[in-house]
Amino acid sequence: MKPPLLGPTTLLLSLLAALVLVRSDTPRSVPPAATRAAAGSHVAASGEAPSLRRARMDRTAAPAAPAAPVAPVATTATSSPDDPFAPVYIVTSRETYQGIRGMARNAVARRDSSGMPVLISETRADRLGEISRYVHVNEHRCGGYFAFPTRVQAEAFVAEGRAKDAMAKTLLAAYTLDNQDTVNRWLPQVEEQRIYDTINHLSSYRNRYFASTHGRTSAEWIRTHWQSLAAGRDDVTTELFTACSNCSTQPSVILTIRGWDLPNEVVVLGAHLDSINGNTPNDPNQLAPGADDDASGIATLTETLRIALADGWKPRRTVKFMGYAAEEVGLRGSNAIAQSFRASGVNVVSVLQVDMTNYKFGAVTDMKLITDYSNTALKNFFVTLFDTYLAPRGLTRSNTACGYACSDHASWTNAGYPAAMMFEAGGPNGSFPYIHTPQDTLATMGESAQHSVKFAQFALAYLGETAKTRGRITGGPAQVHTAQ
């Protein structure tokens, strides 16, 4: 039978009762962060990537001095394709936690294997961008935390960490500087235009946010482009690494060059491929070109790979070039790979991280060696590489500490592998002033990729002197007889 019809009064009362019961749980407004305006910044109009080249501005001009800080308009965060209210468990330093207590709860104090005090706390997925922005604005660095979908995983990460061993251990391979013929042949081949083109392409996506369609599409482009550089090489493979439970649909990219003599010793060169806008951190349509952070790192690796493969180079050790997913939301991609390698017993003998390579302003050094959460012997080797190959070219270096979990090398360190990082010089007041904003473009870096040329040369020196070259006797635990 038909349901009875409601009278107007009854209907009105029913609607009011329903409204009272409706749960209001909209995301809160994201407080503004200190950002800087930049004239002439490049903004992509859509997520589609245009051609590699575009009209270039005067490439001879020096980067413009940072403008006075301009506070952006507060923006309401929007839901990501993943549940924005899902709990996320983060591992931070004690100092970082003191600044984010309003965004996290239920903290428990722990110590990692190196003795560093850390805290495991609970937050929400939609607050990670705010936490990242706090670290950048107040601690003047990136990263600052590892993120996990469950507290059990976060606890296991800390309890099973091998950072102490990784930082103190002697290098598994006896590295010596004896491959100068290869390295010196490579260094003059670095082309600024090619690095520029790669940065330009990657920053033309609307974003490379891990939970957006652009994040996956840009990763697929990197895989295809790297694959094209290795055309015809049966010792080179590429893959999309998808075994990351909290990377949404964004894969990491891995290109492997199989070692000729010591295939079970693995050398890694990595950079993260995602980007984020700190003002709209949960919006899959956010504008986050990420030219310096970290299209420049991917471009540096791409040019390093191009030169080595074009030279017909075959390494003694296996080499893996990696583009990590979801770095900006808790080092997720690199941690998934490092933990997977550890579980599988992969013998990674050294890791180079390149995260931001293209900004230098004012009277600062060309590169900074990251001093903390890194392997001591590998840092010393980096100094030797720089002083041997780059200092004679007039380049200068300095040291800096970047804090807990500041980039993907920390994932490898925690997994027990020797890792270290060279970082851009930035400006007199610190790092790149346009990080995590729509102004992270080539325009704010003088329409030039010249600073990244230096990092590509460093990466080539690292590659040649760690993986070595087939066809001659070189340093390391085993000899290679000259090929006939």
C-alpha positions in Angstrom: 0.0 0.0 0.0 1.1 3.6 -0.4 2.8 5.5 2.4 0.7 8.2 4.0 1.2 11.8 2.8 2.8 14.2 5.2 1.3 17.6 6.0 3.3 20.8 5.5 4.0 21.2 9.3 5.1 17.6 9.7 7.3 17.8 6.7 9.0 21.0 7.9 9.7 19.5 11.3 11.2 16.4 9.7 13.5 18.4 7.5 14.8 20.4 10.5 15.4 17.3 12.4 17.4 15.8 9.5 19.6 18.9 9.3 20.4 18.7 12.9 21.6 15.1 12.5 23.8 15.9 9.5 27.5 15.6 10.4 29.5 18.6 9.5 33.1 17.6 9.0 34.5 19.9 6.3 38.3 20.4 6.2 39.5 23.5 8.1 41.1 26.4 6.4 44.8 26.1 5.9 46.6 29.0 7.5 48.7 31.1 5.3 52.4 30.5 5.0 55.2 33.0 4.3 55.7 32.8 0.5 57.3 35.2 -1.9 55.9 36.7 -5.0 57.9 36.4 -8.3 57.2 38.2 -11.5 57.0 36.3 -14.7 56.5 32.9 -13.2 55.6 30.1 -15.6 52.1 28.7 -14.9 50.8 25.6 -16.8 47.2 26.0 -17.8 46.3 22.4 -17.6 47.7 19.0 -16.6 48.8 18.2 -20.1 52.5 18.3 -20.7 53.5 20.5 -23.7 56.5 20.0 -25.8 59.9 20.0 -24.2 60.8 23.4 -25.5 59.1 26.7 -25.1 60.1 30.3 -25.7 62.9 31.1 -23.4 63.6 34.4 -21.6 67.0 36.0 -21.6 69.1 33.1 -20.4 72.1 35.3 -19.5 70.3 37.2 -16.8 71.1 36.4 -13.2 68.3 35.1 -11.0 66.2 37.9 -9.6 66.7 38.7 -5.9 63.9 37.4 -3.8 61.1 39.9 -3.4 59.7 40.9 -0.1 57.4 38.3 1.6 53.8 38.4 0.5 51.3 36.5 2.6 49.0 34.5 0.4 45.2 34.4 0.8 44.1 31.6 3.1 42.7 28.7 1.1 40.3 26.0 2.2 41.8 22.5 1.7 39.8 20.2 -0.5 39.6 16.4 -0.3 42.1 14.3 -2.1 41.2 11.1 -4.0 42.2 9.2 -0.8 40.2 9.7 2.4 41.3 13.1 3.7 40.3 12.1 7.3 42.1 8.8 7.3 44.5 8.5 10.3 48.2 8.8 9.5 51.0 8.0 11.9 54.1 10.0 11.6 57.6 9.8 13.1 59.2 13.1 13.8 62.0 14.6 15.8 61.1 15.9 19.2 61.7 19.4 18.1 59.4 19.2 15.1 56.6 17.6 17.2 56.7 20.6 19.6 55.7 22.8 16.7 52.9 20.6 15.3 51.2 19.6 18.5 48.0 21.3 17.3 47.9 19.0 14.2 48.9 15.7 15.9 47.9 13.8 19.0 48.6 10.7 21.1 52.3 11.1 20.8 54.6 8.4 22.3 58.3 9.0 22.8 60.8 6.6 21.3 64.5 6.5 20.3 65.7 5.3 16.9 68.7 3.0 16.6 71.1 6.0 16.5 69.8 7.2 19.9 67.9 10.1 18.5 64.7 11.0 20.4 61.7 10.7 18.1 58.0 10.7 18.6 55.2 8.7 16.9 52.0 10.6 16.7 48.6 10.4 15.0 47.4 13.0 12.5 45.0 13.1 9.6 45.8 12.8 5.9 44.5 16.3 5.2 46.9 17.8 7.7 50.2 16.5 6.2 50.5 19.5 3.9 50.2 21.8 6.9 52.9 19.8 8.8 55.2 20.0 5.8 54.6 23.7 5.5 55.4 24.2 9.2 58.7 22.4 8.8 59.6 24.6 5.8 58.5 27.9 7.2 59.8 27.4 10.8 62.6 25.0 10.4 63.7 26.2 7.0 64.0 22.8 5.4 61.9 20.1 3.7 60.5 16.8 4.9 60.7 16.3 8.6 58.7 13.1 9.0 58.1 9.6 7.9 54.4 8.7 7.3 52.6 5.3 7.8 49.0 4.1 7.5 49.1 2.3 10.8 50.7 2.8 14.2 52.0 -0.7 14.1 54.0 0.1 11.0 55.4 3.3 12.5 56.4 1.5 15.6 58.1 -1.3 13.6 59.9 1.3 11.5 61.5 2.8 14.6 62.1 -0.5 16.4 63.7 -2.2 13.5 65.7 0.8 12.2 69.3 0.4 11.4 70.4 4.0 11.2 73.2 3.7 13.7 74.8 0.9 11.7 74.3 2.7 8.4 75.9 5.9 9.6 78.9 4.2 11.1 79.7 1.3 8.8 82.6 1.1 6.5 81.7 1.2 2.9 81.0 -2.3 1.6 83.1 -1.5 -1.5 86.6 -0.2 -1.3 86.2 2.9 -3.4 89.3 4.6 -4.8 89.7 7.3 -7.4 91.1 5.3 -10.3 88.5 5.8 -13.0 89.6 9.3 -14.1 89.6 8.4 -17.8 85.9 7.7 -17.8 84.9 10.6 -15.5 87.1 13.2 -17.2 85.6 12.2 -20.5 82.1 12.6 -19.2 82.2 15.9 -17.4 82.5 18.3 -20.4 79.5 16.5 -22.1 76.9 17.9 -19.6 74.5 20.1 -21.6 72.6 22.8 -19.7 69.9 22.9 -22.5 69.0 19.2 -22.0 68.7 19.7 -18.2 66.6 22.8 -18.8 64.3 20.9 -21.2 63.6 18.2 -18.6 62.9 20.6 -15.9 60.7 22.6 -18.3 58.7 19.5 -19.2 58.2 18.2 -15.7 57.2 21.7 -14.3 54.6 22.0 -17.1 52.3 19.5 -15.5 49.9 21.3 -13.2 51.4 19.3 -10.4 53.1 16.0 -9.7 51.2 15.5 -6.5 51.2 11.8 -5.4 47.4 11.5 -5.3 46.6 13.2 -8.6 46.4 11.9 -12.1 49.3 14.2 -13.0 51.4 12.5 -10.4 51.0 9.2 -12.1 51.3 10.6 -15.7 54.5 12.4 -14.9 56.0 9.3 -13.4 55.1 7.3 -16.5 56.8 10.0 -18.6 60.0 9.7 -16.7 60.0 5.9 -17.1 59.4 6.2 -20.9 62.0 8.9 -21.3 64.7 7.0 -19.3 63.8 3.9 -21.3 64.3 5.8 -24.6 67.9 6.7 -23.5 68.7 3.0 -23.1 67.2 1.8 -26.5 68.9 -1.3 -27.7 70.7 -2.1 -24.4 69.8 -5.6 -23.2 71.5 -4.9 -19.9 69.2 -2.0 -19.0 65.6 -2.4 -17.7 63.0 0.0 -16.5 60.1 -0.5 -14.1 57.4 1.3 -12.2 57.6 0.3 -8.5 54.1 0.1 -7.2 54.7 -1.9 -4.0 54.0 1.1 -1.8 50.8 0.8 0.2 50.4 4.5 0.9 51.6 6.1 -2.3 48.1 6.3 -3.8 48.4 5.7 -7.6 51.8 7.3 -8.0 54.6 4.8 -8.8 58.3 5.2 -8.3 60.5 4.8 -11.3 63.6 2.5 -11.3 66.1 2.1 -14.2 68.7 -0.7 -13.7 72.0 -1.1 -15.5 73.2 -4.6 -14.7 76.7 -4.9 -13.5 79.2 -6.8 -15.6 81.5 -8.1 -12.9 79.8 -7.4 -9.5 76.1 -7.5 -10.3 75.1 -8.2 -6.7 76.7 -4.9 -5.5 74.2 -2.1 -6.1 74.9 1.6 -6.5 71.8 4.0 -6.3 71.3 7.5 -7.6 67.9 8.9 -6.6 65.7 12.0 -6.6 62.0 12.4 -5.8 59.5 13.0 -8.6 56.5 14.4 -6.8 55.6 18.1 -6.0 53.3 19.9 -3.7 51.8 23.3 -3.1 51.9 24.2 0.6 48.8 26.4 0.4 46.5 23.8 -1.1 48.3 20.6 0.0 45.4 18.2 -0.4 43.9 19.4 -3.6 44.6 17.1 -6.6 44.3 20.1 -8.9 46.7 22.3 -6.9 49.2 24.3 -8.9 52.6 22.9 -7.9 55.1 23.1 -10.8 58.0 22.0 -8.6 60.8 23.1 -11.0 63.5 23.1 -8.3 61.8 20.7 -5.9 62.5 18.3 -7.4 62.2 18.4 -11.2 65.8 19.7 -11.0 66.9 16.5 -9.3 65.2 14.2 -11.8 66.7 16.3 -14.6 70.2 16.0 -13.1 69.8 12.2 -13.0 68.5 12.1 -16.5 71.5 14.0 -17.9 73.8 11.8 -15.9 72.1 8.7 -17.3 72.1 10.1 -20.9 75.8 10.7 -20.9 76.8 7.4 -19.5 74.6 5.4 -21.8 75.5 7.5 -24.9 79.1 6.7 -24.1 78.4 3.0 -24.3 79.4 2.6 -20.7 79.1 -0.7 -18.9 79.5 -0.7 -15.1 81.2 -3.3 -13.0 78.5 -2.9 -10.3 74.8 -2.8 -10.9 73.4 0.8 -11.0 69.9 1.8 -10.2 68.5 5.3 -11.1 65.4 6.0 -9.0 62.6 8.6 -9.1 60.8 8.3 -5.8 57.0 8.8 -5.4 55.3 10.7 -2.5 58.4 12.2 -0.9 56.6 15.4 0.0 54.1 13.5 2.3 56.5 11.5 4.4 59.2 9.9 2.3 56.8 7.1 1.3 58.2 5.9 -2.0 61.9 5.8 -1.0 61.0 4.1 2.3 59.0 1.4 0.5 61.8 0.7 -1.9 64.5 0.7 0.8 62.5 -1.6 3.1 61.7 -3.9 0.1 65.4 -4.1 -0.7 66.3 -4.8 2.9 63.7 -7.6 3.2 65.1 -9.1 -0.1 68.7 -8.9 1.0 69.7 -6.5 -1.8 73.3 -5.4 -1.3 73.2 -1.6 -1.8 76.7 -0.4 -1.3 76.1 3.4 -1.7 73.3 5.9 -2.3 73.5 9.4 -3.7 70.4 11.7 -3.1 69.9 14.8 -5.3 66.9 16.9 -4.0 66.9 20.4 -5.4 70.0 21.3 -7.6 69.1 24.5 -9.5 69.0 27.5 -7.3 71.9 29.7 -6.3 71.7 33.4 -5.4 74.4 35.6 -4.0 77.8 34.9 -2.5 77.2 31.3 -1.4 79.0 28.1 -2.1 78.1 25.9 -5.1 77.1 22.8 -3.1 76.4 21.8 0.5 77.1 18.4 1.9 74.4 17.2 4.2 76.2 16.2 7.4 73.4 14.4 9.4 71.7 11.1 9.1 74.3 10.0 6.5 77.1 7.5 6.3 80.4 9.0 7.5 82.7 7.1 5.1 80.4 8.0 2.1 80.4 11.7 3.1 84.2 11.6 3.2 84.2 10.0 -0.2 81.9 12.8 -1.5 84.4 15.4 -0.3 87.2 13.6 -2.1 85.1 13.4 -5.3 84.3 17.1 -5.2 87.8 18.2 -4.4 89.2 16.0 -7.2 86.8 16.7 -10.0 84.9 19.9 -9.3 87.2 22.1 -7.2 89.7 22.4 -10.1 86.7 23.8 -12.1 86.4 26.6 -9.6 83.5 25.2 -7.7 83.2 25.5 -3.9 81.5 23.5 -1.2 80.3 23.8 2.4 78.5 21.7 5.0 75.0 21.9 6.5 72.7 19.8 8.7 69.1 19.4 7.4 67.4 17.7 10.3 65.5 14.4 10.8 63.9 12.9 7.6 64.7 15.9 5.4 65.0 13.9 2.2 65.0 10.4 0.7 68.5 9.5 1.8 67.0 9.1 5.3 64.9 6.2 4.1 68.1 4.3 3.0 69.9 5.2 6.2 67.1 3.9 8.4 67.1 0.7 6.3 70.8 0.2 7.1 72.3 1.3 3.8 75.1 3.9 3.4 73.6 7.1 1.9 74.5 10.7 1.6 73.3 13.9 -0.1 74.6 16.9 -1.9 72.3 19.9 -1.8 72.0 23.2 -3.6 73.5 26.3 -2.2 70.3 28.4 -2.0 70.8 32.0 -1.0 72.4 33.9 1.9 69.3 33.4 4.0 68.9 29.7 3.4 67.2 27.5 0.8 65.1 28.3 -2.3 62.5 30.9 -1.2 59.8 29.7 -3.6 59.6 26.1 -2.4 56.1 24.5 -2.3 54.5 27.5 -4.1 53.3 28.2 -7.6 56.4 30.3 -8.1 58.8 27.2 -8.1 59.4 27.7 -11.8 62.4 28.2 -14.1 61.5 31.8 -14.3 62.4 32.3 -10.6 65.7 30.6 -11.4 66.7 33.0 -14.2 65.4 30.7 -16.9 68.5 28.7 -16.6 69.6 25.2 -15.5 73.2 26.1 -15.3 73.5 25.4 -11.5 72.2 21.9 -12.1 75.1 21.3 -14.5 77.4 21.2 -11.5 75.3 18.5 -9.8 75.2 16.4 -13.0 79.0 16.6 -13.1 79.2 15.5 -9.4 76.7 12.7 -10.1 78.9 11.5 -13.0 82.0 11.5 -10.8 80.0 9.5 -8.2 78.8 7.1 -10.9 82.1 6.5 -12.5 84.0 6.0 -9.2 81.5 3.8 -7.4 80.1 1.6 -10.2 83.5 1.7 -12.1 84.0 0.8 -15.8 84.2 -2.5 -17.6 87.3 -3.3 -19.5 90.1 -2.2 -17.1 91.5 -3.1 -13.7 89.9 -0.8 -11.1 89.6 -0.5 -7.4 87.3 -2.7 -5.3 87.2 -6.2 -3.9 87.6 -8.0 -7.2 89.7 -7.5 -10.4 88.3 -7.0 -13.8 90.6 -8.2 -16.6 90.9 -6.0 -19.7 88.4 -7.2 -22.4 90.0 -8.3 -25.6 
